[in-house]
Amino acid sequence: FTVMRTLLESGGITQSELTERMSSDPNTVASLLERMEKSGLLERRQHEKDRRAHRLHLKAEGRSRYQKARQVAIALQTEVLSVLPEANREEFLEHLALAADACRDAAEDSPRRGK
């Protein structure tokens, strides 16, 4: 889901750029992309400036699956948030976003990433 969302939002990025944006392990991303490509969800197009690199693009099936998964995610989020008083939901989501940002920052500073 995160790979598909990132590819849709970025409009064609390289595998290394995707790995960086997701703060993920390069081998994990490579394996996932290979499976997605074999399933017909994405395609690699020759980079216009660097012949060694490819830009990743979701195919129609990938976009369709993303939209379906997004609807499921929204329904689950709505269900989970329904246990909170309505007045507290926005504040909870703001705190959750802060925690996600802190996780992303920690991953970027991780020794595994060479920083």
ZATI-187874 format. One record per residue (C-alpha): y, z, x; residue number from 1. Coordinates in steps of 0.25 Angstrom, whole numbers. Each point is the difference from the previous one (the first is absolute). Example, Ala and Ser with C-alpha at 12.3 -4.5 7.8 and 13.67 -1.06 7.14 Angstrom:
residues 2
((-18; 31; 49); 1)
((14; -2; 6); 2)
end
This chain:
residues 115
((0; 0; 0); 1)
((10; 4; 11); 2)
((-3; -13; 8); 3)
((2; -9; -12); 4)
((13; 8; -4); 5)
((5; -1; 14); 6)
((-3; -15; 1); 7)
((7; -3; -13); 8)
((12; 8; 4); 9)
((1; -7; 14); 10)
((-2; -14; -4); 11)
((-9; -4; 12); 12)
((-1; 9; 12); 13)
((-10; 1; 12); 14)
((-12; 9; 1); 15)
((7; 8; 11); 16)
((12; 2; -9); 17)
((-8; 4; -12); 18)
((-8; 10; 9); 19)
((14; 6; 4); 20)
((6; 1; -14); 21)
((-13; 6; -5); 22)
((0; 10; 12); 23)
((-15; -3; 0); 24)
((-11; -3; 11); 25)
((0; -14; 4); 26)
((-15; -1; 0); 27)
((-1; 5; -15); 28)
((11; -10; -4); 29)
((-7; -11; 7); 30)
((-13; 3; -7); 31)
((6; 1; -14); 32)
((8; -13; 2); 33)
((-13; -7; 4); 34)
((-7; 5; -13); 35)
((12; -4; -8); 36)
((1; -14; 6); 37)
((-15; -2; -3); 38)
((2; 5; -14); 39)
((11; -11; -2); 40)
((11; 10; -2); 41)
((9; -4; 12); 42)
((2; -11; 10); 43)
((5; -1; 14); 44)
((11; -10; 3); 45)
((4; -5; 14); 46)
((12; 7; 5); 47)
((12; -9; 0); 48)
((5; 5; 14); 49)
((-13; 6; 7); 50)
((-12; -9; -1); 51)
((-9; 12; 4); 52)
((4; 8; -12); 53)
((-2; -2; -15); 54)
((8; 4; -12); 55)
((-8; 7; -11); 56)
((2; -4; -15); 57)
((-7; 4; -13); 58)
((-6; -11; -7); 59)
((0; -1; -15); 60)
((-12; 8; -2); 61)
((6; 11; 9); 62)
((12; 1; -8); 63)
((-8; 1; -13); 64)
((-8; 11; 5); 65)
((12; 7; 5); 66)
((6; 0; -14); 67)
((-12; 5; -6); 68)
((-1; 11; 10); 69)
((14; 3; -2); 70)
((-2; 2; -15); 71)
((-11; 10; 3); 72)
((8; 7; 10); 73)
((12; 2; -10); 74)
((-10; 5; -11); 75)
((-6; 10; 10); 76)
((14; 5; 5); 77)
((5; 1; -15); 78)
((-13; 8; -3); 79)
((1; 9; 12); 80)
((15; 3; -2); 81)
((-2; 3; -14); 82)
((-5; 14; 4); 83)
((14; 3; 5); 84)
((12; 3; -9); 85)
((8; -12; -2); 86)
((12; 7; 6); 87)
((-8; 2; 13); 88)
((-6; -14; 2); 89)
((12; -7; 7); 90)
((1; 12; 10); 91)
((-15; 0; 3); 92)
((1; -15; 3); 93)
((12; 2; 9); 94)
((-8; 11; 8); 95)
((-12; -9; 1); 96)
((9; -11; 5); 97)
((5; 10; 11); 98)
((-14; 4; 4); 99)
((-4; -15; 1); 100)
((12; -3; 9); 101)
((-4; 12; 9); 102)
((-14; -5; 1); 103)
((5; -14; 3); 104)
((9; 6; 11); 105)
((-11; 8; 6); 106)
((-9; -12; 0); 107)
((10; -8; 7); 108)
((2; 11; 11); 109)
((-15; 1; 1); 110)
((-6; -1; 15); 111)
((-10; -10; -6); 112)
((11; -9; -2); 113)
((5; 1; 14); 114)
((12; 7; -3); 115)
end
